[in-house]
Amino acid sequence: MSLSPIRLPLRRVKISGNSMLPKFKDGRILLFQGAPKAGSDPHTLVGKIVLVVRDSYPGIFFIKRVTRVSDEGIWVEGDNLEASTDSRTWGFLQAHEIVAVAFRK
């Protein structure tokens, strides 16, 4: 068994909206740990829930799932595609826009 180190600080974030239904309902609180280390392999994020701050929306946090990574960047989507604004609208994200990774689901 291997244990992953905890990246501090930890953040509690309350989901607002329906973009992550059915798994995560409006009002649910998720625990996030610090952003991935600079230079770490972004492919390890695929399938993980992340906290995003877009350069074009400073101060606004989005909770999304990383669905793929390419040379262009990181692609994120909400689990409820009909209610989500995500990379289908924004395009690829840059690594610095991922500010935390879900710690407990």
Secondary structure, DSSP 8 states (H G I E B T S, - for coil): -------S--EEEE--SSTTTTTS-TT-EEEEEE---TTS-GGGGTT-EEEEE-TTSTT-EEEEEEEEEETTEEEEE-SSGGG--SHHHH--B-GGGEEEEEEE-
